[in-house]
């Protein structure tokens, strides 16, 4: 089968469009939430960072939704809190054991009063993946979607990407 430009867009570009279209609306959005909401959203990211650094993610139920979606930097995806926790606990007890993450910067945008998009830059300690690739002084850009359910902010989605240095 020959891959035409149209088929490429249909196959390869749809996931990107699912992200870019909401981002377009988000960037044009005039919706503003309170300073308390912004602080609560930031705290969710910092709670995730604390669990990342501790490694067992014991507090995840307090800051994530049941249907949490996690896309890790090597391209894998888990859907649902329990599958996500199985994956992150496994890697944090193996090649990421003892590795810490620090948040370098964080930008919060409210798409709706009860939906926030966070773009954060994190620095990760040096580590070696199971396929023997060494990552040194790595910076990651991470997107989070934080939603307000029953008057409580919770992480519904996170997508982690390794920043490429050219």
C-alpha positions in Angstrom: 0.0 0.0 0.0 1.4 3.4 -1.0 1.1 6.0 1.7 -0.4 9.1 0.1 -0.3 12.5 1.7 -4.0 12.3 2.5 -3.6 8.9 4.1 -0.5 10.1 6.1 -2.6 13.0 7.4 -5.5 10.6 8.3 -3.2 8.1 10.0 -0.3 10.1 11.4 -1.7 13.6 12.0 -5.0 12.8 13.7 -3.4 12.4 17.2 -1.6 15.7 16.7 -4.8 17.4 15.6 -6.5 16.2 18.7 -3.9 18.1 20.7 -3.5 21.2 18.4 -7.2 22.0 18.0 -7.9 22.3 21.8 -4.6 24.2 22.2 -5.8 26.7 19.6 -9.0 27.3 21.6 -7.1 27.4 24.8 -4.7 30.0 23.5 -7.7 32.2 22.4 -9.6 31.5 25.6 -10.5 34.5 27.7 -11.7 32.4 30.6 -10.0 33.2 33.9 -10.2 31.3 37.1 -9.2 32.5 40.6 -5.7 32.7 42.0 -6.7 30.0 44.4 -7.6 27.7 41.5 -4.3 28.4 39.8 -2.4 27.6 43.0 -4.4 24.4 43.5 -3.6 23.3 39.9 0.1 24.0 40.4 0.0 22.0 43.6 -1.3 18.9 41.7 1.8 19.1 39.5 4.0 19.4 42.6 2.2 16.5 44.2 3.0 14.4 41.1 6.6 15.5 41.4 6.8 14.5 45.0 5.4 11.0 44.2 7.8 10.7 41.2 10.7 11.5 43.5 9.5 9.1 46.2 8.9 6.4 43.6 5.9 4.5 44.9 3.2 7.0 44.0 1.3 6.3 47.3 -0.6 9.6 47.1 -1.8 9.3 43.5 -5.4 8.6 44.5 -5.5 12.1 46.2 -4.6 14.0 43.0 -5.6 11.8 40.0 -8.8 10.8 38.3 -9.9 7.2 38.1 -9.5 7.4 34.3 -6.0 9.1 34.4 -4.2 8.8 31.1 -0.3 8.8 31.2 1.9 9.0 28.1 5.5 8.4 29.0 8.6 9.9 27.2 9.4 6.7 25.3 5.9 6.6 23.8 4.0 4.1 25.9 0.5 4.9 27.2 -1.6 3.7 30.0 -5.3 4.5 30.6 -6.8 4.3 34.1 -5.3 4.9 37.5 -4.4 1.3 38.2 -2.7 0.6 34.9 -0.8 3.9 35.1 0.3 3.1 38.7 1.5 -0.4 37.7 3.7 1.1 35.0 5.1 4.0 37.0 5.8 1.9 40.0 7.5 -0.7 38.0 9.9 1.8 36.3 10.5 3.7 39.6 11.5 0.5 41.3 13.8 -0.4 38.4 15.8 1.9 36.2 14.3 5.1 37.7 14.8 4.0 41.3 16.2 7.0 43.2 15.9 9.4 40.3 14.4 12.8 41.0 12.6 15.4 39.0 12.6 19.1 39.6 10.2 21.6 38.1 12.0 24.3 36.3 9.0 26.3 35.1 5.2 25.9 34.9 2.6 27.7 32.9 -1.1 27.3 33.7 -3.9 28.1 31.3 -7.6 27.6 32.0 -9.4 26.2 29.0 -12.7 26.4 31.0 -13.2 27.4 34.6 -13.0 23.7 35.6 -10.3 22.5 33.1 -6.6 23.6 33.2 -3.8 22.9 30.9 -0.3 23.0 32.4 2.9 23.1 30.4 5.9 22.4 32.6 9.6 21.9 32.1 11.3 19.4 34.4 14.9 18.4 34.8 15.5 14.7 35.5 18.6 13.1 37.2 20.8 11.0 34.9 19.6 7.5 34.2 20.0 4.5 31.9 17.0 2.8 30.3 16.7 -1.0 30.0 17.9 -0.8 26.4 21.2 0.7 27.8 20.6 4.3 26.6 22.0 6.8 29.0 20.2 10.1 29.6 22.3 12.9 31.0 21.1 16.3 32.2 17.8 15.6 30.6 15.0 18.1 30.4 11.5 17.1 29.7 8.5 19.1 28.7 5.3 17.8 30.1 1.6 18.6 29.4 -0.9 18.1 32.1 -4.7 18.4 32.0 -6.1 19.1 35.4 -9.9 19.1 35.9 -12.1 20.1 38.7 -14.5 17.3 39.9 -16.7 17.7 42.9 -14.9 21.0 43.8 -11.5 19.2 43.8 -8.7 19.6 41.2 -7.4 16.3 39.8 -4.9 15.2 37.2 -6.7 13.6 34.3 -3.9 13.4 31.8 -0.1 13.8 31.5 2.2 13.5 28.5 5.9 13.5 28.9 8.4 14.4 26.1 12.2 14.5 26.2 13.5 17.9 25.0 15.8 17.3 22.1 18.9 19.4 21.9 20.2 20.0 18.4 
